[in-house]
Structure formats: structure tokens, C-alpha cells
Amino acid sequence: MLNLEEFVNNHLLLLAAGDAVKLVENDYHDDAVMLLMVGPENQVVAGKAALQSLFGMYLKDIYRGFVSYQKLAFSEDSICLQATINTVAGEARVWDVLYMKDGKIYRHYSGQI
């Protein structure tokens, strides 16, 4: 099993590869739920099929690459970060909190700064 820093680095590689199915299968727990706080309304995305659909759209229509971290912290079962990414609309500041279970993301909280 990867340590959390290795997990984050591998997650970025999977995002760069642009394959939503592989990303979700590799990194998300079977019972994963994502709470997404962007746009006018919050979204709750539950289950691998829904996550694959969301990430498929995100990788095709929004995400264009990782730029840098502003903050990155780990606990024994969590990852918390603030980062800058490239999007179709230019650079964006984002935050994510990942609660891990069995080496995969179990709860993912995400938003734009």
C-alpha cells in the first residue's frame, strides 16, 4: 500500500492521464462519496459509477493540469490540500480533503477558493 504522499503523487499522474475510469477504480473506495462545493449548488456524488461520470466530464471539459500546492498536510488517514490547477478558464485555486479507508479515498470534500 502506498503511503499518503505517494498516493497523492500517483493521483496527480492519474489525473494527467485523463482516464476517469482508471482514476476512480484505482483511487476510490467502493463506498466513496464526494461532496463538491463549486458552482451555485453543492453536489453529493456517491458510488463509483457516479464518480466516473463526474470525473469524465471534469477531465474532458475543465481540468488541464496541476500547477502547485499552497498547502499540503497529512494525518494517519487523511489528506488536506490547497492547490492551483490549470482549467479551460485559466488558473484556479482549489481545496480538497480526502478521508482514506483501506488505502483508497472514502470521503472526498472538494471546492474552489
C-alpha positions as CSV (number, residue, x, y, z in Angstrom):
1,M,0.0,0.0,0.0
2,L,1.3,3.5,-0.9
3,N,1.9,6.0,1.9
4,L,-0.3,9.1,1.6
5,E,2.4,11.3,-0.1
6,E,2.9,8.6,-2.7
7,F,-0.9,8.3,-3.1
8,V,-1.2,12.0,-3.8
9,N,1.6,11.9,-6.4
10,N,0.1,8.9,-8.1
11,H,-3.4,10.5,-8.0
12,L,-1.9,13.5,-9.9
13,L,-0.4,11.1,-12.5
14,L,-3.8,9.5,-13.0
15,L,-5.5,12.9,-13.4
16,A,-2.9,13.8,-16.0
17,A,-3.6,10.6,-17.9
18,G,-7.2,11.7,-18.3
19,D,-8.8,8.3,-17.7
20,A,-11.7,8.7,-15.3
21,V,-12.5,5.0,-15.1
22,K,-8.9,4.1,-14.1
23,L,-8.7,7.1,-11.7
24,V,-11.8,6.0,-9.8
25,E,-11.1,2.3,-9.9
26,N,-7.5,2.8,-8.6
27,D,-8.1,5.6,-6.0
28,Y,-11.7,5.5,-4.8
29,H,-13.2,3.1,-2.2
30,D,-16.3,1.1,-3.4
31,D,-18.4,3.1,-1.0
32,A,-16.8,6.5,-1.8
33,V,-18.8,9.7,-1.6
34,M,-17.7,13.2,-2.8
35,L,-19.1,16.4,-1.6
36,L,-18.4,19.0,-4.3
37,M,-18.7,22.7,-3.4
38,V,-18.4,24.6,-6.7
39,G,-21.0,26.4,-8.7
40,P,-24.3,27.7,-7.4
41,E,-25.3,24.4,-5.7
42,N,-23.4,21.8,-3.8
43,Q,-23.3,18.3,-5.2
44,V,-23.2,14.9,-3.4
45,V,-21.7,12.2,-5.7
46,A,-22.0,8.7,-4.4
47,G,-20.6,5.5,-5.8
48,K,-18.0,4.6,-8.5
49,A,-20.3,5.0,-11.5
50,A,-21.3,8.5,-10.5
51,L,-17.7,9.4,-9.7
52,Q,-16.6,8.1,-13.1
53,S,-19.2,10.2,-14.8
54,L,-18.2,13.3,-12.8
55,F,-14.5,12.9,-13.4
56,G,-15.1,12.0,-17.1
57,M,-16.8,15.4,-17.5
58,Y,-14.2,17.2,-15.4
59,L,-11.2,15.7,-17.2
60,K,-12.7,16.4,-20.6
61,D,-14.2,19.9,-20.1
62,I,-12.4,21.5,-17.2
63,Y,-9.1,20.2,-15.9
64,R,-5.9,21.0,-17.8
65,G,-3.2,20.2,-15.3
66,F,-1.7,20.6,-11.9
67,V,0.3,23.8,-11.1
68,S,1.4,23.8,-7.4
69,Y,0.4,23.2,-3.8
70,Q,-0.1,26.1,-1.5
71,K,-0.7,23.8,1.5
72,L,-0.5,20.0,1.8
73,A,-1.0,18.2,5.1
74,F,-1.4,14.5,6.1
75,S,-2.7,12.7,9.1
76,E,-2.7,8.9,9.5
77,D,-5.9,8.6,7.4
78,S,-6.5,12.0,5.8
79,I,-5.0,14.3,3.2
80,C,-5.8,18.1,3.2
81,L,-4.6,20.5,0.5
82,Q,-4.9,23.8,-1.2
83,A,-3.6,23.9,-4.8
84,T,-3.5,25.8,-8.1
85,I,-4.6,24.0,-11.2
86,N,-5.0,24.9,-14.8
87,T,-8.5,24.8,-16.2
88,V,-10.1,25.8,-19.6
89,A,-10.8,29.2,-18.0
90,G,-7.2,29.7,-16.7
91,E,-5.7,29.1,-13.3
92,A,-8.0,28.2,-10.4
93,R,-7.4,27.8,-6.6
94,V,-8.9,24.6,-5.2
95,W,-9.1,22.8,-1.9
96,D,-9.6,19.1,-1.1
97,V,-9.9,17.0,2.0
98,L,-9.6,13.2,1.4
99,Y,-10.5,10.8,4.1
100,M,-8.9,7.4,3.4
101,K,-10.2,3.9,4.2
102,D,-8.3,0.7,3.1
103,G,-5.8,2.7,1.1
104,K,-8.4,4.5,-1.0
105,I,-10.5,7.7,-0.9
106,Y,-13.6,7.0,1.2
107,R,-14.9,10.6,1.6
108,H,-13.7,13.4,-0.7
109,Y,-14.6,17.0,0.1
110,S,-13.7,19.5,-2.7
111,G,-14.2,23.1,-3.6
112,Q,-12.9,26.2,-5.3
113,I,-11.3,29.1,-3.4
